[in-house]
Structures are given as C-alpha cells and as structure tokens.
C-alpha cells in the first residue's frame, strides 16, 4: 500500500507540492502529462490551481484524479522537515 496524500499545493510551472502521511514531501511535475487526454484541461492555470486532496490522492474540480501509486512513484520525494 502506498502512502496517502495529506496535502497538495499547486505551484509555478505545473508543479505540485505534496505531503504524504508517512512524513515524506514530494514534488510532482505535471508538464509531461498535459498533452494527453483529459489532462489537457489542466493547461488552464485556473483549472490546474483548483487541485485538492480527495481520500488518499489528489483530484481537480473538473473530475480529473490521479492514482495514489502514480502520485507517490512519480514524485521526487524527501523527508519532511
């Protein structure tokens, strides 16, 4: 089982700052995914910025969500200070 997302904050250049329930922090770069399928909608900054925690992962108001395993594996992680 993968750690749950506790907090997510949108940043510049389509980066997400994530805090996991195991004490790690991560940065997820969404740029590589913005040209595919439903993720194209996230190119609009006001849509991208409406990201939130939903259960154990992240989602956007538009209904787009990410698998928690994907979020954890694709994030550059460090231990929270």
N, CA, C and O atoms as a Maestro MAE file, in Angstrom:
{
 s_m_m2io_version
 :::
 2.0.0
}

f_m_ct {
 s_m_title
 :::
 protein
 m_atom[324] {
  # First column is atom index #
  i_m_mmod_type
  r_m_x_coord
  r_m_y_coord
  r_m_z_coord
  i_m_residue_number
  s_m_chain_name
  s_m_pdb_residue_name
  s_m_pdb_atom_name
  i_m_atomic_number
  :::
  1 25 0.845 -1.182 0.000 1 A "UNK " " N  " 7
  2 3 0.000 0.000 0.000 1 A "UNK " " CA " 6
  3 2 0.888 1.243 0.000 1 A "UNK " " C  " 6
  4 15 1.935 1.276 0.647 1 A "UNK " " O  " 8
  5 25 0.461 2.235 -0.720 2 A "UNK " " N  " 7
  6 3 1.235 3.468 -0.856 2 A "UNK " " CA " 6
  7 2 0.762 4.499 0.157 2 A "UNK " " C  " 6
  8 15 -0.393 4.470 0.581 2 A "UNK " " O  " 8
  9 25 1.662 5.421 0.554 3 A "UNK " " N  " 7
  10 3 1.262 6.471 1.495 3 A "UNK " " CA " 6
  11 2 0.139 7.327 0.914 3 A "UNK " " C  " 6
  12 15 0.056 7.534 -0.296 3 A "UNK " " O  " 8
  13 25 -0.702 7.807 1.784 4 A "UNK " " N  " 7
  14 3 -1.799 8.696 1.392 4 A "UNK " " CA " 6
  15 2 -1.305 10.127 1.289 4 A "UNK " " C  " 6
  16 15 -0.362 10.529 1.971 4 A "UNK " " O  " 8
  17 25 -1.955 10.881 0.429 5 A "UNK " " N  " 7
  18 3 -1.667 12.308 0.302 5 A "UNK " " CA " 6
  19 2 -2.401 13.038 1.426 5 A "UNK " " C  " 6
  20 15 -3.607 12.863 1.606 5 A "UNK " " O  " 8
  21 25 -1.667 13.857 2.181 6 A "UNK " " N  " 7
  22 3 -2.265 14.658 3.250 6 A "UNK " " CA " 6
  23 2 -2.541 16.083 2.807 6 A "UNK " " C  " 6
  24 15 -3.503 16.710 3.252 6 A "UNK " " O  " 8
  25 25 -1.668 16.598 1.904 7 A "UNK " " N  " 7
  26 3 -1.798 17.985 1.474 7 A "UNK " " CA " 6
  27 2 -1.208 18.124 0.076 7 A "UNK " " C  " 6
  28 15 -0.225 17.466 -0.264 7 A "UNK " " O  " 8
  29 25 -1.821 18.990 -0.730 8 A "UNK " " N  " 7
  30 3 -1.291 19.288 -2.061 8 A "UNK " " CA " 6
  31 2 -1.421 20.780 -2.313 8 A "UNK " " C  " 6
  32 15 -2.440 21.395 -2.001 8 A "UNK " " O  " 8
  33 25 -0.358 21.353 -2.888 9 A "UNK " " N  " 7
  34 3 -0.333 22.784 -3.195 9 A "UNK " " CA " 6
  35 2 0.156 22.962 -4.624 9 A "UNK " " C  " 6
  36 15 1.233 22.479 -4.975 9 A "UNK " " O  " 8
  37 25 -0.634 23.658 -5.462 10 A "UNK " " N  " 7
  38 3 -0.166 23.915 -6.830 10 A "UNK " " CA " 6
  39 2 0.921 24.976 -6.820 10 A "UNK " " C  " 6
  40 15 0.889 25.908 -6.016 10 A "UNK " " O  " 8
  41 25 1.879 24.826 -7.720 11 A "UNK " " N  " 7
  42 3 2.964 25.798 -7.814 11 A "UNK " " CA " 6
  43 2 3.150 26.265 -9.246 11 A "UNK " " C  " 6
  44 15 2.381 25.915 -10.141 11 A "UNK " " O  " 8
  45 25 4.175 27.052 -9.435 12 A "UNK " " N  " 7
  46 3 4.511 27.552 -10.768 12 A "UNK " " CA " 6
  47 2 4.938 26.410 -11.670 12 A "UNK " " C  " 6
  48 15 5.372 25.363 -11.189 12 A "UNK " " O  " 8
  49 25 4.818 26.602 -12.951 13 A "UNK " " N  " 7
  50 3 5.325 25.679 -13.952 13 A "UNK " " CA " 6
  51 2 4.712 24.278 -13.832 13 A "UNK " " C  " 6
  52 15 5.359 23.279 -14.144 13 A "UNK " " O  " 8
  53 25 3.459 24.223 -13.376 14 A "UNK " " N  " 7
  54 3 2.702 22.969 -13.287 14 A "UNK " " CA " 6
  55 2 3.343 21.949 -12.347 14 A "UNK " " C  " 6
  56 15 3.342 20.747 -12.617 14 A "UNK " " O  " 8
  57 25 3.888 22.450 -11.243 15 A "UNK " " N  " 7
  58 3 4.424 21.578 -10.206 15 A "UNK " " CA " 6
  59 2 3.434 21.485 -9.057 15 A "UNK " " C  " 6
  60 15 2.776 22.466 -8.712 15 A "UNK " " O  " 8
  61 25 3.333 20.304 -8.469 16 A "UNK " " N  " 7
  62 3 2.504 20.094 -7.293 16 A "UNK " " CA " 6
  63 2 3.408 19.750 -6.120 16 A "UNK " " C  " 6
  64 15 4.254 18.862 -6.226 16 A "UNK " " O  " 8
  65 25 3.236 20.445 -5.006 17 A "UNK " " N  " 7
  66 3 3.943 20.111 -3.770 17 A "UNK " " CA " 6
  67 2 3.017 19.237 -2.941 17 A "UNK " " C  " 6
  68 15 1.876 19.608 -2.665 17 A "UNK " " O  " 8
  69 25 3.516 18.081 -2.550 18 A "UNK " " N  " 7
  70 3 2.673 17.082 -1.900 18 A "UNK " " CA " 6
  71 2 3.283 16.675 -0.571 18 A "UNK " " C  " 6
  72 15 4.500 16.521 -0.460 18 A "UNK " " O  " 8
  73 25 2.432 16.498 0.447 19 A "UNK " " N  " 7
  74 3 2.836 15.951 1.732 19 A "UNK " " CA " 6
  75 2 2.115 14.618 1.888 19 A "UNK " " C  " 6
  76 15 0.895 14.537 1.747 19 A "UNK " " O  " 8
  77 25 2.890 13.570 2.184 20 A "UNK " " N  " 7
  78 3 2.347 12.229 2.368 20 A "UNK " " CA " 6
  79 2 2.218 11.908 3.856 20 A "UNK " " C  " 6
  80 15 2.885 12.511 4.697 20 A "UNK " " O  " 8
  81 25 1.352 10.953 4.162 21 A "UNK " " N  " 7
  82 3 1.109 10.623 5.571 21 A "UNK " " CA " 6
  83 2 2.253 9.854 6.235 21 A "UNK " " C  " 6
  84 15 2.188 9.587 7.435 21 A "UNK " " O  " 8
  85 25 3.287 9.496 5.494 22 A "UNK " " N  " 7
  86 3 4.446 8.813 6.076 22 A "UNK " " CA " 6
  87 2 5.565 9.797 6.429 22 A "UNK " " C  " 6
  88 15 6.660 9.383 6.809 22 A "UNK " " O  " 8
  89 25 5.290 11.100 6.303 23 A "UNK " " N  " 7
  90 3 6.278 12.117 6.647 23 A "UNK " " CA " 6
  91 2 7.115 12.601 5.483 23 A "UNK " " C  " 6
  92 15 7.941 13.498 5.651 23 A "UNK " " O  " 8
  93 25 6.923 12.030 4.311 24 A "UNK " " N  " 7
  94 3 7.675 12.475 3.143 24 A "UNK " " CA " 6
  95 2 6.958 13.626 2.455 24 A "UNK " " C  " 6
  96 15 5.738 13.766 2.540 24 A "UNK " " O  " 8
  97 25 7.751 14.445 1.772 25 A "UNK " " N  " 7
  98 3 7.237 15.504 0.907 25 A "UNK " " CA " 6
  99 2 7.658 15.159 -0.506 25 A "UNK " " C  " 6
  100 15 8.697 14.536 -0.724 25 A "UNK " " O  " 8
  101 25 6.844 15.568 -1.460 26 A "UNK " " N  " 7
  102 3 7.181 15.294 -2.837 26 A "UNK " " CA " 6
  103 2 6.825 16.446 -3.746 26 A "UNK " " C  " 6
  104 15 5.986 17.286 -3.422 26 A "UNK " " O  " 8
  105 25 7.478 16.466 -4.887 27 A "UNK " " N  " 7
  106 3 7.154 17.415 -5.940 27 A "UNK " " CA " 6
  107 2 6.815 16.598 -7.178 27 A "UNK " " C  " 6
  108 15 7.612 15.781 -7.638 27 A "UNK " " O  " 8
  109 25 5.625 16.831 -7.707 28 A "UNK " " N  " 7
  110 3 5.172 16.115 -8.894 28 A "UNK " " CA " 6
  111 2 5.080 17.107 -10.049 28 A "UNK " " C  " 6
  112 15 4.311 18.067 -9.996 28 A "UNK " " O  " 8
  113 25 5.863 16.868 -11.081 29 A "UNK " " N  " 7
  114 3 5.875 17.708 -12.279 29 A "UNK " " CA " 6
  115 2 4.810 17.178 -13.238 29 A "UNK " " C  " 6
  116 15 4.945 16.075 -13.767 29 A "UNK " " O  " 8
  117 25 3.764 17.952 -13.459 30 A "UNK " " N  " 7
  118 3 2.659 17.517 -14.311 30 A "UNK " " CA " 6
  119 2 2.859 17.864 -15.785 30 A "UNK " " C  " 6
  120 15 2.073 17.425 -16.625 30 A "UNK " " O  " 8
  121 25 3.890 18.639 -16.118 31 A "UNK " " N  " 7
  122 3 4.093 19.067 -17.513 31 A "UNK " " CA " 6
  123 2 4.137 17.909 -18.513 31 A "UNK " " C  " 6
  124 15 3.550 18.033 -19.587 31 A "UNK " " O  " 8
  125 25 4.806 16.787 -18.212 32 A "UNK " " N  " 7
  126 3 4.879 15.706 -19.206 32 A "UNK " " CA " 6
  127 2 3.525 15.083 -19.563 32 A "UNK " " C  " 6
  128 15 3.419 14.374 -20.564 32 A "UNK " " O  " 8
  129 25 2.497 15.339 -18.760 33 A "UNK " " N  " 7
  130 3 1.201 14.686 -18.950 33 A "UNK " " CA " 6
  131 2 0.137 15.603 -19.553 33 A "UNK " " C  " 6
  132 15 -0.959 15.148 -19.880 33 A "UNK " " O  " 8
  133 25 0.454 16.888 -19.702 34 A "UNK " " N  " 7
  134 3 -0.555 17.877 -20.086 34 A "UNK " " CA " 6
  135 2 -0.964 17.828 -21.553 34 A "UNK " " C  " 6
  136 15 -1.888 18.539 -21.949 34 A "UNK " " O  " 8
  137 25 -0.320 17.027 -22.353 35 A "UNK " " N  " 7
  138 3 -0.704 16.917 -23.766 35 A "UNK " " CA " 6
  139 2 -1.539 15.673 -24.044 35 A "UNK " " C  " 6
  140 15 -1.819 15.365 -25.203 35 A "UNK " " O  " 8
  141 25 -1.937 14.961 -23.008 36 A "UNK " " N  " 7
  142 3 -2.642 13.687 -23.183 36 A "UNK " " CA " 6
  143 2 -4.041 13.713 -22.574 36 A "UNK " " C  " 6
  144 15 -4.225 14.110 -21.423 36 A "UNK " " O  " 8
  145 25 -5.014 13.287 -23.359 37 A "UNK " " N  " 7
  146 3 -6.381 13.060 -22.884 37 A "UNK " " CA " 6
  147 2 -6.947 14.183 -22.041 37 A "UNK " " C  " 6
  148 15 -6.811 15.363 -22.364 37 A "UNK " " O  " 8
  149 25 -7.592 13.781 -20.941 38 A "UNK " " N  " 7
  150 3 -8.261 14.747 -20.071 38 A "UNK " " CA " 6
  151 2 -7.287 15.718 -19.407 38 A "UNK " " C  " 6
  152 15 -7.685 16.797 -18.968 38 A "UNK " " O  " 8
  153 25 -6.012 15.336 -19.333 39 A "UNK " " N  " 7
  154 3 -5.028 16.197 -18.680 39 A "UNK " " CA " 6
  155 2 -4.791 17.497 -19.442 39 A "UNK " " C  " 6
  156 15 -4.236 18.444 -18.886 39 A "UNK " " O  " 8
  157 25 -5.207 17.555 -20.712 40 A "UNK " " N  " 7
  158 3 -5.071 18.787 -21.488 40 A "UNK " " CA " 6
  159 2 -5.855 19.926 -20.842 40 A "UNK " " C  " 6
  160 15 -5.477 21.090 -20.969 40 A "UNK " " O  " 8
  161 25 -6.944 19.593 -20.152 41 A "UNK " " N  " 7
  162 3 -7.748 20.625 -19.475 41 A "UNK " " CA " 6
  163 2 -6.958 21.337 -18.384 41 A "UNK " " C  " 6
  164 15 -7.256 22.481 -18.040 41 A "UNK " " O  " 8
  165 25 -5.944 20.655 -17.839 42 A "UNK " " N  " 7
  166 3 -5.171 21.237 -16.743 42 A "UNK " " CA " 6
  167 2 -4.196 22.307 -17.217 42 A "UNK " " C  " 6
  168 15 -3.569 22.974 -16.393 42 A "UNK " " O  " 8
  169 25 -4.056 22.483 -18.522 43 A "UNK " " N  " 7
  170 3 -3.184 23.541 -19.042 43 A "UNK " " CA " 6
  171 2 -3.705 24.922 -18.661 43 A "UNK " " C  " 6
  172 15 -2.931 25.874 -18.568 43 A "UNK " " O  " 8
  173 25 -5.009 25.034 -18.442 44 A "UNK " " N  " 7
  174 3 -5.586 26.292 -17.967 44 A "UNK " " CA " 6
  175 2 -5.192 26.448 -16.510 44 A "UNK " " C  " 6
  176 15 -5.559 25.627 -15.670 44 A "UNK " " O  " 8
  177 25 -4.445 27.501 -16.211 45 A "UNK " " N  " 7
  178 3 -3.912 27.678 -14.846 45 A "UNK " " CA " 6
  179 2 -5.014 27.697 -13.791 45 A "UNK " " C  " 6
  180 15 -4.844 27.129 -12.713 45 A "UNK " " O  " 8
  181 25 -6.138 28.341 -14.087 46 A "UNK " " N  " 7
  182 3 -7.194 28.403 -13.069 46 A "UNK " " CA " 6
  183 2 -7.773 27.019 -12.799 46 A "UNK " " C  " 6
  184 15 -8.224 26.758 -11.684 46 A "UNK " " O  " 8
  185 25 -7.775 26.132 -13.776 47 A "UNK " " N  " 7
  186 3 -8.223 24.751 -13.576 47 A "UNK " " CA " 6
  187 2 -7.159 23.982 -12.794 47 A "UNK " " C  " 6
  188 15 -7.484 23.289 -11.830 47 A "UNK " " O  " 8
  189 25 -5.900 24.096 -13.194 48 A "UNK " " N  " 7
  190 3 -4.799 23.403 -12.522 48 A "UNK " " CA " 6
  191 2 -4.730 23.783 -11.040 48 A "UNK " " C  " 6
  192 15 -4.509 22.929 -10.182 48 A "UNK " " O  " 8
  193 25 -4.921 25.059 -10.754 49 A "UNK " " N  " 7
  194 3 -4.787 25.552 -9.376 49 A "UNK " " CA " 6
  195 2 -5.897 25.083 -8.448 49 A "UNK " " C  " 6
  196 15 -5.788 25.265 -7.236 49 A "UNK " " O  " 8
  197 25 -6.952 24.493 -8.970 50 A "UNK " " N  " 7
  198 3 -8.057 24.025 -8.123 50 A "UNK " " CA " 6
  199 2 -7.884 22.549 -7.735 50 A "UNK " " C  " 6
  200 15 -8.859 21.806 -7.628 50 A "UNK " " O  " 8
  201 25 -6.650 22.151 -7.531 51 A "UNK " " N  " 7
  202 3 -6.330 20.790 -7.090 51 A "UNK " " CA " 6
  203 2 -6.622 20.673 -5.588 51 A "UNK " " C  " 6
  204 15 -6.527 21.651 -4.846 51 A "UNK " " O  " 8
  205 25 -6.977 19.464 -5.162 52 A "UNK " " N  " 7
  206 3 -7.280 19.241 -3.743 52 A "UNK " " CA " 6
  207 2 -7.032 17.775 -3.398 52 A "UNK " " C  " 6
  208 15 -6.900 16.926 -4.279 52 A "UNK " " O  " 8
  209 25 -6.972 17.499 -2.098 53 A "UNK " " N  " 7
  210 3 -6.863 16.126 -1.615 53 A "UNK " " CA " 6
  211 2 -8.247 15.508 -1.641 53 A "UNK " " C  " 6
  212 15 -9.227 16.127 -1.228 53 A "UNK " " O  " 8
  213 25 -8.315 14.287 -2.130 54 A "UNK " " N  " 7
  214 3 -9.565 13.529 -2.128 54 A "UNK " " CA " 6
  215 2 -9.235 12.108 -1.680 54 A "UNK " " C  " 6
  216 15 -8.521 11.378 -2.367 54 A "UNK " " O  " 8
  217 25 -9.756 11.732 -0.533 55 A "UNK " " N  " 7
  218 3 -9.455 10.436 0.075 55 A "UNK " " CA " 6
  219 2 -7.952 10.296 0.256 55 A "UNK " " C  " 6
  220 15 -7.386 10.981 1.108 55 A "UNK " " O  " 8
  221 25 -7.279 9.442 -0.506 56 A "UNK " " N  " 7
  222 3 -5.843 9.226 -0.313 56 A "UNK " " CA " 6
  223 2 -4.991 9.744 -1.463 56 A "UNK " " C  " 6
  224 15 -3.802 9.438 -1.547 56 A "UNK " " O  " 8
  225 25 -5.599 10.528 -2.350 57 A "UNK " " N  " 7
  226 3 -4.879 11.012 -3.531 57 A "UNK " " CA " 6
  227 2 -5.274 12.456 -3.835 57 A "UNK " " C  " 6
  228 15 -5.783 13.156 -2.959 57 A "UNK " " O  " 8
  229 25 -5.045 12.901 -5.059 58 A "UNK " " N  " 7
  230 3 -5.399 14.263 -5.455 58 A "UNK " " CA " 6
  231 2 -6.377 14.242 -6.618 58 A "UNK " " C  " 6
  232 15 -6.402 13.314 -7.426 58 A "UNK " " O  " 8
  233 25 -7.185 15.304 -6.676 59 A "UNK " " N  " 7
  234 3 -8.120 15.461 -7.786 59 A "UNK " " CA " 6
  235 2 -8.324 16.938 -8.043 59 A "UNK " " C  " 6
  236 15 -7.966 17.793 -7.233 59 A "UNK " " O  " 8
  237 25 -8.909 17.211 -9.194 60 A "UNK " " N  " 7
  238 3 -9.249 18.576 -9.582 60 A "UNK " " CA " 6
  239 2 -10.764 18.708 -9.659 60 A "UNK " " C  " 6
  240 15 -11.479 17.714 -9.787 60 A "UNK " " O  " 8
  241 25 -11.249 19.955 -9.580 61 A "UNK " " N  " 7
  242 3 -12.688 20.238 -9.664 61 A "UNK " " CA " 6
  243 2 -13.319 19.638 -10.910 61 A "UNK " " C  " 6
  244 15 -14.496 19.276 -10.902 61 A "UNK " " O  " 8
  245 25 -12.548 19.533 -11.969 62 A "UNK " " N  " 7
  246 3 -13.073 19.041 -13.246 62 A "UNK " " CA " 6
  247 2 -13.292 17.525 -13.248 62 A "UNK " " C  " 6
  248 15 -13.741 16.969 -14.251 62 A "UNK " " O  " 8
  249 25 -12.978 16.850 -12.131 63 A "UNK " " N  " 7
  250 3 -13.185 15.412 -12.046 63 A "UNK " " CA " 6
  251 2 -11.955 14.589 -12.375 63 A "UNK " " C  " 6
  252 15 -11.987 13.363 -12.263 63 A "UNK " " O  " 8
  253 25 -10.876 15.235 -12.779 64 A "UNK " " N  " 7
  254 3 -9.631 14.532 -13.078 64 A "UNK " " CA " 6
  255 2 -8.976 14.141 -11.751 64 A "UNK " " C  " 6
  256 15 -8.878 14.954 -10.832 64 A "UNK " " O  " 8
  257 25 -8.532 12.888 -11.667 65 A "UNK " " N  " 7
  258 3 -7.802 12.471 -10.479 65 A "UNK " " CA " 6
  259 2 -6.628 11.593 -10.885 65 A "UNK " " C  " 6
  260 15 -6.516 11.161 -12.032 65 A "UNK " " O  " 8
  261 25 -5.760 11.343 -9.920 66 A "UNK " " N  " 7
  262 3 -4.567 10.538 -10.164 66 A "UNK " " CA " 6
  263 2 -4.548 9.354 -9.204 66 A "UNK " " C  " 6
  264 15 -4.963 9.468 -8.051 66 A "UNK " " O  " 8
  265 25 -4.070 8.236 -9.688 67 A "UNK " " N  " 7
  266 3 -3.905 7.058 -8.867 67 A "UNK " " CA " 6
  267 2 -2.864 7.354 -7.778 67 A "UNK " " C  " 6
  268 15 -1.820 7.932 -8.081 67 A "UNK " " O  " 8
  269 25 -3.125 6.970 -6.511 68 A "UNK " " N  " 7
  270 3 -2.162 7.270 -5.447 68 A "UNK " " CA " 6
  271 2 -0.790 6.639 -5.681 68 A "UNK " " C  " 6
  272 15 0.226 7.213 -5.289 68 A "UNK " " O  " 8
  273 25 -0.750 5.481 -6.306 69 A "UNK " " N  " 7
  274 3 0.520 4.833 -6.632 69 A "UNK " " CA " 6
  275 2 1.317 5.688 -7.622 69 A "UNK " " C  " 6
  276 15 2.531 5.838 -7.486 69 A "UNK " " O  " 8
  277 25 0.624 6.243 -8.615 70 A "UNK " " N  " 7
  278 3 1.259 7.124 -9.599 70 A "UNK " " CA " 6
  279 2 1.821 8.357 -8.903 70 A "UNK " " C  " 6
  280 15 2.968 8.735 -9.141 70 A "UNK " " O  " 8
  281 25 1.019 8.990 -8.043 71 A "UNK " " N  " 7
  282 3 1.444 10.208 -7.348 71 A "UNK " " CA " 6
  283 2 2.723 9.941 -6.560 71 A "UNK " " C  " 6
  284 15 3.675 10.718 -6.627 71 A "UNK " " O  " 8
  285 25 2.738 8.849 -5.822 72 A "UNK " " N  " 7
  286 3 3.900 8.538 -4.990 72 A "UNK " " CA " 6
  287 2 5.122 8.188 -5.841 72 A "UNK " " C  " 6
  288 15 6.215 8.699 -5.598 72 A "UNK " " O  " 8
  289 25 4.940 7.333 -6.820 73 A "UNK " " N  " 7
  290 3 6.077 6.876 -7.635 73 A "UNK " " CA " 6
  291 2 6.670 7.956 -8.522 73 A "UNK " " C  " 6
  292 15 7.872 7.942 -8.785 73 A "UNK " " O  " 8
  293 25 5.857 8.886 -8.988 74 A "UNK " " N  " 7
  294 3 6.339 9.924 -9.905 74 A "UNK " " CA " 6
  295 2 6.826 11.183 -9.186 74 A "UNK " " C  " 6
  296 15 7.380 12.081 -9.819 74 A "UNK " " O  " 8
  297 25 6.625 11.253 -7.884 75 A "UNK " " N  " 7
  298 3 7.075 12.426 -7.113 75 A "UNK " " CA " 6
  299 2 8.546 12.302 -6.754 75 A "UNK " " C  " 6
  300 15 9.029 11.223 -6.413 75 A "UNK " " O  " 8
  301 25 9.252 13.427 -6.835 76 A "UNK " " N  " 7
  302 3 10.587 13.498 -6.261 76 A "UNK " " CA " 6
  303 2 10.376 13.742 -4.787 76 A "UNK " " C  " 6
  304 15 9.807 14.762 -4.399 76 A "UNK " " O  " 8
  305 25 10.833 12.801 -3.945 77 A "UNK " " N  " 7
  306 3 10.492 12.848 -2.534 77 A "UNK " " CA " 6
  307 2 11.690 13.164 -1.638 77 A "UNK " " C  " 6
  308 15 12.848 12.932 -1.984 77 A "UNK " " O  " 8
  309 25 11.344 13.706 -0.466 78 A "UNK " " N  " 7
  310 3 12.301 13.935 0.607 78 A "UNK " " CA " 6
  311 2 11.551 13.805 1.924 78 A "UNK " " C  " 6
  312 15 10.321 13.858 1.946 78 A "UNK " " O  " 8
  313 25 12.270 13.638 3.006 79 A "UNK " " N  " 7
  314 3 11.641 13.541 4.316 79 A "UNK " " CA " 6
  315 2 11.242 14.941 4.755 79 A "UNK " " C  " 6
  316 15 12.017 15.888 4.622 79 A "UNK " " O  " 8
  317 25 10.016 15.068 5.283 80 A "UNK " " N  " 7
  318 3 9.508 16.366 5.738 80 A "UNK " " CA " 6
  319 2 10.361 16.880 6.891 80 A "UNK " " C  " 6
  320 15 10.804 16.106 7.740 80 A "UNK " " O  " 8
  321 25 10.582 18.167 6.916 81 A "UNK " " N  " 7
  322 3 11.346 18.796 7.990 81 A "UNK " " CA " 6
  323 2 10.443 19.279 9.092 81 A "UNK " " C  " 6
  324 15 10.920 19.837 10.081 81 A "UNK " " O  " 8
  :::
 }
 m_bond[323] {
  # First column is bond index #
  i_m_from
  i_m_to
  i_m_order
  :::
  1 1 2 1
  2 2 3 1
  3 3 4 2
  4 3 5 1
  5 5 6 1
  6 6 7 1
  7 7 8 2
  8 7 9 1
  9 9 10 1
  10 10 11 1
  11 11 12 2
  12 11 13 1
  13 13 14 1
  14 14 15 1
  15 15 16 2
  16 15 17 1
  17 17 18 1
  18 18 19 1
  19 19 20 2
  20 19 21 1
  21 21 22 1
  22 22 23 1
  23 23 24 2
  24 23 25 1
  25 25 26 1
  26 26 27 1
  27 27 28 2
  28 27 29 1
  29 29 30 1
  30 30 31 1
  31 31 32 2
  32 31 33 1
  33 33 34 1
  34 34 35 1
  35 35 36 2
  36 35 37 1
  37 37 38 1
  38 38 39 1
  39 39 40 2
  40 39 41 1
  41 41 42 1
  42 42 43 1
  43 43 44 2
  44 43 45 1
  45 45 46 1
  46 46 47 1
  47 47 48 2
  48 47 49 1
  49 49 50 1
  50 50 51 1
  51 51 52 2
  52 51 53 1
  53 53 54 1
  54 54 55 1
  55 55 56 2
  56 55 57 1
  57 57 58 1
  58 58 59 1
  59 59 60 2
  60 59 61 1
  61 61 62 1
  62 62 63 1
  63 63 64 2
  64 63 65 1
  65 65 66 1
  66 66 67 1
  67 67 68 2
  68 67 69 1
  69 69 70 1
  70 70 71 1
  71 71 72 2
  72 71 73 1
  73 73 74 1
  74 74 75 1
  75 75 76 2
  76 75 77 1
  77 77 78 1
  78 78 79 1
  79 79 80 2
  80 79 81 1
  81 81 82 1
  82 82 83 1
  83 83 84 2
  84 83 85 1
  85 85 86 1
  86 86 87 1
  87 87 88 2
  88 87 89 1
  89 89 90 1
  90 90 91 1
  91 91 92 2
  92 91 93 1
  93 93 94 1
  94 94 95 1
  95 95 96 2
  96 95 97 1
  97 97 98 1
  98 98 99 1
  99 99 100 2
  100 99 101 1
  101 101 102 1
  102 102 103 1
  103 103 104 2
  104 103 105 1
  105 105 106 1
  106 106 107 1
  107 107 108 2
  108 107 109 1
  109 109 110 1
  110 110 111 1
  111 111 112 2
  112 111 113 1
  113 113 114 1
  114 114 115 1
  115 115 116 2
  116 115 117 1
  117 117 118 1
  118 118 119 1
  119 119 120 2
  120 119 121 1
  121 121 122 1
  122 122 123 1
  123 123 124 2
  124 123 125 1
  125 125 126 1
  126 126 127 1
  127 127 128 2
  128 127 129 1
  129 129 130 1
  130 130 131 1
  131 131 132 2
  132 131 133 1
  133 133 134 1
  134 134 135 1
  135 135 136 2
  136 135 137 1
  137 137 138 1
  138 138 139 1
  139 139 140 2
  140 139 141 1
  141 141 142 1
  142 142 143 1
  143 143 144 2
  144 143 145 1
  145 145 146 1
  146 146 147 1
  147 147 148 2
  148 147 149 1
  149 149 150 1
  150 150 151 1
  151 151 152 2
  152 151 153 1
  153 153 154 1
  154 154 155 1
  155 155 156 2
  156 155 157 1
  157 157 158 1
  158 158 159 1
  159 159 160 2
  160 159 161 1
  161 161 162 1
  162 162 163 1
  163 163 164 2
  164 163 165 1
  165 165 166 1
  166 166 167 1
  167 167 168 2
  168 167 169 1
  169 169 170 1
  170 170 171 1
  171 171 172 2
  172 171 173 1
  173 173 174 1
  174 174 175 1
  175 175 176 2
  176 175 177 1
  177 177 178 1
  178 178 179 1
  179 179 180 2
  180 179 181 1
  181 181 182 1
  182 182 183 1
  183 183 184 2
  184 183 185 1
  185 185 186 1
  186 186 187 1
  187 187 188 2
  188 187 189 1
  189 189 190 1
  190 190 191 1
  191 191 192 2
  192 191 193 1
  193 193 194 1
  194 194 195 1
  195 195 196 2
  196 195 197 1
  197 197 198 1
  198 198 199 1
  199 199 200 2
  200 199 201 1
  201 201 202 1
  202 202 203 1
  203 203 204 2
  204 203 205 1
  205 205 206 1
  206 206 207 1
  207 207 208 2
  208 207 209 1
  209 209 210 1
  210 210 211 1
  211 211 212 2
  212 211 213 1
  213 213 214 1
  214 214 215 1
  215 215 216 2
  216 215 217 1
  217 217 218 1
  218 218 219 1
  219 219 220 2
  220 219 221 1
  221 221 222 1
  222 222 223 1
  223 223 224 2
  224 223 225 1
  225 225 226 1
  226 226 227 1
  227 227 228 2
  228 227 229 1
  229 229 230 1
  230 230 231 1
  231 231 232 2
  232 231 233 1
  233 233 234 1
  234 234 235 1
  235 235 236 2
  236 235 237 1
  237 237 238 1
  238 238 239 1
  239 239 240 2
  240 239 241 1
  241 241 242 1
  242 242 243 1
  243 243 244 2
  244 243 245 1
  245 245 246 1
  246 246 247 1
  247 247 248 2
  248 247 249 1
  249 249 250 1
  250 250 251 1
  251 251 252 2
  252 251 253 1
  253 253 254 1
  254 254 255 1
  255 255 256 2
  256 255 257 1
  257 257 258 1
  258 258 259 1
  259 259 260 2
  260 259 261 1
  261 261 262 1
  262 262 263 1
  263 263 264 2
  264 263 265 1
  265 265 266 1
  266 266 267 1
  267 267 268 2
  268 267 269 1
  269 269 270 1
  270 270 271 1
  271 271 272 2
  272 271 273 1
  273 273 274 1
  274 274 275 1
  275 275 276 2
  276 275 277 1
  277 277 278 1
  278 278 279 1
  279 279 280 2
  280 279 281 1
  281 281 282 1
  282 282 283 1
  283 283 284 2
  284 283 285 1
  285 285 286 1
  286 286 287 1
  287 287 288 2
  288 287 289 1
  289 289 290 1
  290 290 291 1
  291 291 292 2
  292 291 293 1
  293 293 294 1
  294 294 295 1
  295 295 296 2
  296 295 297 1
  297 297 298 1
  298 298 299 1
  299 299 300 2
  300 299 301 1
  301 301 302 1
  302 302 303 1
  303 303 304 2
  304 303 305 1
  305 305 306 1
  306 306 307 1
  307 307 308 2
  308 307 309 1
  309 309 310 1
  310 310 311 1
  311 311 312 2
  312 311 313 1
  313 313 314 1
  314 314 315 1
  315 315 316 2
  316 315 317 1
  317 317 318 1
  318 318 319 1
  319 319 320 2
  320 319 321 1
  321 321 322 1
  322 322 323 1
  323 323 324 2
  :::
 }
}
